Amino acid sequence: MSEEFNIDDYNTITEGAATILFPKANDVFYNPIQHFNRDMSTAAIKTWQKQFLNEKKEKLSRKNSNQKKDNKANSEHNDKLGITILEALAASGLRSIRYAKEIGNVKKILSNDMSDEAVDSIKRNVKYNKVENIVIPNKGDAMMVMYENRDPFKRFDVIDLDPYGSASPFLDGAVQSVSDGGLLCITCTDMAVLCSGGQTEACWAKYGGVPIPNSPYCHEMALRILLHAVQTSAARYRRTIVPLLSCSIDFYIRVFVKVYTSASKVKQAASKSSIVYHCTGCKSFATNPLGRCQKNGTSTIYKVNVGPNVDSKCNICGSRYHVGGPFYSDPIHDPEFVKEMLEHVKKSEDKYKTHKRMIGMLTVISEELPLPFFYTSSTLASTLRCNVPPLVTLCSAILNKGYKVSISHTNCMAIKTDASPEVIWDIMRCWVKKNPLTKKHNDSEVVTKILKIEPSFEADFTIHKDANPTSRKIKLVRFQENPTKYWGPKSRPKKRKESDSNKDDKAQKIQKTSK
């Protein structure tokens, strides 16, 4: 690419602190719907960075103290601390430039892409935004770039993977080339695979897990299958993961995962991996970990778990089970991290155009119970073919019975609870008694099998004070909405045609030869 360019040939788009030049003839590289993704990523990295640099300073302080260095030298050394970032699939370089201009203490950002056109765009935008001292454009295969930086002294503190489709091919390189305590930011847009749109074999091939078809919690399961794939990849190299934030957004999922080297923590991976038994009739479910940890004095013994924890047929409706997983069954959010990130966004509303949606999503996530999966009021009512109970009413009945309950950011009708299926269906039987069905059903139907059993208690539907979460009270933008017309992922960028990219050069060579 020539060092100079004609500004009249480009449209300018400003997002955050970055202004990007886009060729007027090509709009593939920019998708405004991903503005929220980039805002969330910037805020997540800034929140993680604060923790990461504090950990680094503490380690250096202890090391310098042991070596009896003076405090002045120690302070000067700490001031030079900074992070390195790899954006492995950078396209226009917008994300890299935003990171360079909006995140402090960044030493280097390697902005990589395989496409000649993308690398030209990165160079042009880096120069236009005057961040040449931080952002390094690079043409290369993302996997090779990561494999070449596996050495502990070369690793990146943050690796951002935002591919077109699945991130699974890049996970092995990413878990090896991120620094100890470093952050992986991973996007997957192949939701038809992760949510089982008739592609269970594709999900197994890419992620090593099988989703449950047509389950109400399919988006949460997509997050957990991805996290299980990351955990499995990391464990091969004696590394363990700590999910900080896991989001289901629009047409994709996005996870922020901290990676550590710890052989002892890797031993716990089996106990953090589970399968799920999902009833094909009433949609009840039960999870079963693959491993278990048993304390023996000061030591821990790791054993294979027992199972299955369900009968061959559902004891609620007598239907058979689908089996899904394995998936990551530990908490998928770090409450302290979510709290700090939420506080940061509230203090920096002028920095993020999508701050209202950010605050809404983070608030809902902060309210989620750290349990796998959930029911929905609509699914429960559909099974019994009754009126859908108000969410607040149903949550109140669960709370009044002494159980915990929350919503989920992945589904606006979610009922995430530690109550057993038996309790949930007893509450629904009581609801039907108060709101009788208008039609009769055959004895063979699921609704008849469930309702012929009398509830074991009388459900109390009195509105509970905790049934309305904070996020609902303050009327935030809590759940995703269709932001624009045709708001899905854009077309895959096409390779530059030889006739377009070299036509002028060849013409010039012919002219010179003829002269």
Residue pairs with C-beta under 8 A, 6 or more apart in sequence:
1 119
1 120
1 123
1 124
3 127
5 21
5 124
7 21
9 23
9 24
10 21
10 22
10 23
10 24
11 21
11 22
11 23
11 24
12 19
12 20
12 21
12 22
13 19
13 20
13 22
13 30
14 20
15 35
15 38
15 94
15 98
15 353
16 38
16 39
16 42
16 98
16 101
16 102
16 351
16 352
16 353
17 98
17 101
17 102
18 94
18 97
18 98
18 101
18 125
18 129
19 128
19 129
20 30
20 92
20 93
20 94
20 97
20 125
20 128
20 129
21 121
21 124
21 125
21 128
22 29
22 30
22 92
22 121
28 490
28 491
28 493
28 494
29 91
29 92
29 94
29 118
29 121
29 493
30 92
30 94
31 489
31 490
32 484
33 250
33 483
33 484
33 487
33 488
35 353
35 354
36 249
36 250
36 354
36 357
36 358
37 162
37 187
37 249
37 252
37 254
38 94
38 95
38 98
39 352
39 353
39 354
39 355
39 358
40 247
40 249
40 254
40 354
40 358
40 361
41 95
41 160
41 185
41 254
41 256
42 98
42 99
42 102
42 103
42 352
43 341
43 344
43 345
43 348
43 352
43 358
44 183
44 185
44 244
44 245
44 256
44 341
45 85
45 99
45 103
45 158
45 183
45 185
46 102
46 103
46 104
46 344
47 337
47 340
47 341
47 344
48 158
48 183
48 244
48 256
48 258
48 337
49 83
49 103
49 104
49 105
50 340
51 337
51 340
52 83
52 157
52 181
52 182
52 183
53 81
53 83
53 105
55 181
56 81
56 181
57 78
57 81
60 74
60 77
60 78
60 81
61 74
61 78
64 73
64 74
64 77
81 105
82 105
82 106
82 107
83 103
83 105
83 106
83 107
83 157
83 158
84 106
84 107
84 108
84 109
84 110
84 156
84 157
84 158
85 96
85 99
85 106
85 108
85 109
85 110
85 156
85 157
85 158
85 159
85 160
86 109
86 110
86 112
86 145
86 146
86 149
86 156
86 158
86 159
86 160
86 177
87 93
87 95
87 96
87 99
87 109
87 110
87 111
87 112
87 160
87 162
88 112
88 142
88 145
88 146
88 159
88 160
88 161
88 170
88 174
89 112
89 113
89 142
89 161
89 162
89 163
89 164
90 96
90 111
90 112
90 113
90 118
90 122
91 113
91 115
91 118
91 121
91 493
92 118
92 121
92 122
92 125
93 111
93 118
93 121
93 122
93 125
93 126
93 135
93 137
94 125
95 160
95 162
96 109
96 111
96 122
96 126
96 135
97 125
97 126
97 129
97 131
97 135
99 106
99 109
100 106
100 109
100 129
100 131
100 134
100 135
101 129
101 131
102 351
106 134
107 134
108 134
108 136
109 134
109 135
109 136
110 136
110 138
110 145
110 156
111 122
111 126
111 135
111 136
111 137
111 138
112 138
112 139
112 140
112 142
112 145
113 119
113 122
113 138
113 139
114 139
114 140
114 141
114 142
115 493
115 495
115 496
116 139
116 496
116 501
117 493
117 495
117 496
117 501
118 493
119 137
119 138
119 139
122 135
122 137
123 137
126 132
126 135
126 137
138 145
142 161
142 170
142 173
143 169
143 170
143 172
143 173
145 173
146 159
146 170
146 173
146 174
146 176
146 177
147 173
147 176
147 177
148 154
149 155
149 156
149 177
150 173
150 176
150 177
152 179
152 180
154 177
155 177
155 178
155 179
155 180
155 182
156 177
156 178
156 179
156 182
157 178
157 179
157 182
157 183
158 178
158 182
158 183
158 184
158 185
159 174
159 177
159 178
159 182
159 183
159 184
159 185
160 185
161 167
161 170
161 174
161 184
161 185
161 186
161 187
162 185
162 187
163 170
163 187
163 188
163 189
164 189
164 489
164 492
164 493
165 188
165 189
165 190
166 188
166 189
166 190
166 193
166 206
166 207
167 186
167 187
167 188
167 226
168 188
168 206
168 207
168 229
171 186
171 229
171 230
171 233
172 233
172 236
174 184
174 186
174 233
175 184
175 230
175 233
175 234
175 237
175 239
175 241
175 259
176 237
176 239
178 184
178 259
180 259
180 260
180 261
181 258
181 259
181 260
182 258
182 259
183 244
183 256
183 257
183 258
183 259
184 230
184 241
184 255
184 256
184 257
184 258
184 259
185 254
185 255
185 256
186 226
186 230
186 254
186 255
186 257
187 252
187 253
187 254
188 194
188 222
188 226
188 252
188 253
189 251
189 252
189 489
190 206
191 197
191 219
191 222
191 251
191 252
191 253
192 199
193 199
193 202
193 203
193 206
193 207
194 203
194 207
194 211
194 218
194 221
194 222
194 225
194 226
194 253
195 211
195 218
195 219
195 221
195 222
196 203
196 210
196 211
196 212
196 213
196 214
196 215
196 218
198 213
200 210
200 211
200 213
203 209
203 210
203 211
203 225
204 210
206 229
207 225
207 226
207 228
207 229
208 228
208 229
208 232
208 326
209 225
209 228
209 229
209 324
209 325
209 326
209 327
210 323
210 324
210 325
211 218
211 221
211 222
211 225
211 324
212 218
212 221
212 276
212 278
212 285
212 322
212 324
213 322
215 221
215 278
215 283
215 285
215 324
215 373
216 283
216 374
216 375
216 376
216 378
216 379
216 411
216 413
216 414
217 373
217 374
217 408
217 410
217 411
217 414
219 248
219 253
219 410
219 411
220 248
220 332
220 372
220 373
220 374
220 408
220 410
220 411
221 276
221 324
221 327
221 373
222 248
222 253
223 246
223 247
223 248
223 253
223 255
223 332
223 410
224 327
224 328
224 329
224 332
224 372
225 325
225 327
225 328
226 253
226 255
227 241
227 243
227 246
227 255
227 257
227 327
227 328
227 332
228 273
228 325
228 326
228 327
228 328
230 241
230 255
230 257
231 240
231 241
231 269
231 272
231 273
231 328
232 269
234 240
234 241
234 259
234 266
235 266
235 269
237 261
238 261
238 262
238 263
238 266
239 259
239 260
239 261
239 262
239 266
240 259
240 260
240 261
240 262
240 265
240 266
240 268
240 269
241 257
241 258
241 259
241 260
242 257
242 258
242 259
242 260
242 334
243 255
243 256
243 257
243 258
243 328
243 330
243 331
243 332
243 333
243 334
244 256
244 257
244 258
244 333
244 334
244 337
244 338
245 255
245 256
245 333
245 334
245 337
245 338
245 341
245 365
246 253
246 254
246 255
246 256
246 332
246 333
247 253
247 254
247 255
247 361
247 365
247 409
248 409
248 410
249 361
249 480
250 480
250 483
250 487
250 488
251 487
251 488
251 489
252 489
255 332
267 300
267 302
268 291
268 293
268 302
269 291
270 289
270 290
270 291
270 302
270 304
270 305
271 289
271 290
271 291
271 292
271 293
271 302
271 305
272 289
272 328
272 329
272 330
273 289
273 290
273 291
273 325
273 326
273 327
273 328
273 329
274 287
274 288
274 289
274 290
274 325
274 326
274 327
274 329
274 372
275 287
275 288
275 290
275 323
275 324
275 325
275 326
275 327
276 285
276 286
276 287
276 288
276 323
276 324
276 325
276 327
276 372
276 373
277 285
277 286
277 287
277 288
277 308
277 309
277 310
277 321
277 322
277 323
278 284
278 285
278 321
278 322
278 323
278 324
279 285
279 314
279 316
279 317
279 319
279 320
279 321
279 322
280 319
280 320
280 321
280 322
281 314
281 316
281 317
281 318
281 319
281 383
281 446
281 449
282 314
282 316
282 317
282 319
282 383
282 421
282 425
282 446
282 450
283 375
283 379
283 380
283 383
284 314
284 316
284 317
284 421
284 424
284 425
285 373
285 421
286 309
286 310
286 421
287 329
287 372
287 373
288 305
288 307
288 308
288 309
289 305
289 329
290 304
290 305
290 326
291 302
291 303
291 304
291 305
292 302
292 303
292 304
292 305
293 300
293 301
293 302
293 303
294 300
294 301
294 302
294 303
295 301
310 321
312 320
313 319
313 320
313 321
314 320
314 321
315 422
316 421
316 422
316 425
316 450
317 446
317 449
317 450
318 449
319 446
327 372
329 372
330 370
331 370
332 370
333 365
333 366
333 368
333 370
335 366
338 362
338 365
338 366
339 366
341 362
342 359
342 362
342 363
342 366
345 352
345 355
345 358
345 359
345 362
346 359
348 355
349 355
352 358
356 476
356 477
357 477
359 476
360 471
360 476
360 477
360 478
360 479
361 409
361 478
363 470
363 471
363 474
363 476
363 478
364 407
364 408
364 409
364 469
364 471
364 476
364 478
364 479
365 409
367 406
367 407
367 469
367 470
367 471
368 406
368 407
368 408
368 409
368 416
369 404
369 405
369 406
369 416
369 417
369 418
371 416
371 417
371 418
373 416
374 408
374 411
374 414
374 415
374 416
374 417
375 414
375 415
375 417
375 424
376 411
376 413
376 414
376 415
377 388
377 389
377 390
377 391
377 394
377 413
377 415
378 388
378 413
380 389
380 394
380 415
380 424
380 428
381 387
381 388
381 389
381 428
383 446
383 447
383 450
384 428
384 432
384 437
384 447
384 450
384 451
385 437
385 439
385 441
385 447
386 428
386 431
386 432
386 435
386 437
387 435
389 428
389 431
389 435
391 407
391 413
391 415
392 463
392 467
392 468
393 461
393 463
393 467
394 415
394 427
394 431
395 405
395 415
395 464
395 467
396 460
396 461
396 462
396 463
396 464
396 467
397 427
397 430
397 431
397 459
397 460
397 461
398 404
398 405
398 415
398 417
398 419
398 423
398 424
398 427
399 405
399 464
399 466
399 467
400 459
400 460
400 461
400 462
400 464
401 419
401 423
401 427
401 457
401 459
401 460
403 417
403 418
403 419
403 423
404 417
404 418
405 415
405 416
405 417
405 419
405 467
406 416
406 417
406 469
407 414
407 415
407 416
407 469
407 471
408 414
408 416
409 478
409 479
412 478
412 479
415 424
417 424
422 456
425 450
426 455
426 456
426 457
426 459
427 455
427 459
428 450
429 450
429 451
429 453
429 454
429 455
430 455
430 458
430 459
430 461
431 459
431 461
432 451
433 455
434 461
437 447
437 451
441 447
441 448
442 448
443 449
471 478
472 478
